[in-house]
Amino acid sequence: MRGSTRRGASPPSRLGILGFGSGLALVASILSGISLAATLLVVVVAGTLAARSLWARTTTERRALARRRLHAGAVAGIAALGAYDLSRWVLVAVLGFRFGPFDAFGGFGRALWGAGAQGWWVEATGVAIHLANGLGFALGYTLLVRRPGPASGIVFALGLEAAMVALYPHWLRIQAVDEFLQVSMVGHLAYGATLGWVSRAVLERRDTGAPAPAVDG
C-alpha cells in the first residue's frame, strides 16, 4: 500500500465514516436512553442519503477503488470478527472467568426491543447488531486508512476498546470488571491485528502484486 496519495479527503474516504453508523447509533442510545430502534432509524436514513450524495460525486476511477476497499473490508471484517469472538471465548474457557464474553448480545437486543423483551429473537437481534458493528468498523477502516496493516489495525481497535470500556460496564451492569477488561482487550487486539493483516493481503492480491492504490483521507 505504497501508492502516492493526495492531501485532503475524497468522497470514497468520507464514505468510510458511514461504516461507523450502527456503532454510533448504539452509543447514542446508551448515552441518551433513547431506543436503539430510533437511533438506528435516524442513522440509516441519514447514512443512505449521505452515501447516495457522496457516490454521485465520485469519479469512476474512485468508485472502482472504493469497491476494492469495500471488498477487502468485508473479507477482513469476517475474519476479524471470528478472531475477536474466538479469542474471547478461549480466554474465558481457559481461565474460567465469570464474565460471559457474549452477554452483551442480550443487551443489544433489549436496547432495540425494550428492557423487558424476552425471547429468542432478542439474542438473535443482538448477534445481528454485533455483526453489523464489527463489519461496519472493518469497512470504515479499509476506506479511511491509506495503508492497512496489523499495526494500524491494532491502533484502530484500541480506539474501539476505549469506547467500550467507557460505556459497557455501567450500561450492562458488569460485576466482574477486571475480567471484562482483560477479555475485551484480548478480543480487540485479535480483531485489530487480523483486520489489518487480512485487508492488506486482500488488497495486494487483488492488485496482482502491484501496490494497492490508497484512498485519500
Secondary structure by P-SEA (a helix, b strand, c coil): ccccccccccaaaaaaaacaaaaaaaaaaaaccccaaaaaaaaaaaaaaaaaaaaaaccaaaaaaaaaaaaaaaaaaaaaaaaaaaaaaaaaaaaccccccccaaaaaaaaaaccccccaaaaaaaaaaaaaaaaaaaaaaaaccccccaaaaaaaaaaaaaaaaacccccccccaaaaaaaaaaaaaaaaaaaaaaaaaaaaaaaacccccccccc
